[in-house]
Amino acid sequence: MGIITMIIIGLICGAIARLLVPGKEDFGWIMTIVLGIVGGYVGGTLGSLVFAPHEFTFRPPVEHTFIGAIVGAVILLIIYKFVRARV
């Protein structure tokens, strides 16, 4: 059940991140899910660094809020666009 939840959260957060960052990406559904899941890890890790620096953990997206996952996905999407523009 945890994997299905992670996929659903990844899809929702990845889609919201794609809506927030301007421009067009040639991502399909699977890449949007991957963006949301990896963004959840990035957001969870950054959240643990900022809000609880003495308790650093590498958190999966199921254990934290949507906001952290969306912030992480937006950061990854901006980095992707920056790297893509440089190539």
HUNOR-V737217 format. One record per helix or strand. SS is the DSSP state (H for helix, E for strand). FROM is the first residue (numbers start at 0). TO is the last residue. If there is no record, write none. Layout:
BEGIN
[[SS | FROM | TO] [SS | FROM | TO]]
END
This chain:
BEGIN
[[H | 1 | 19] [H | 28 | 50] [H | 60 | 62] [H | 65 | 85]]
END
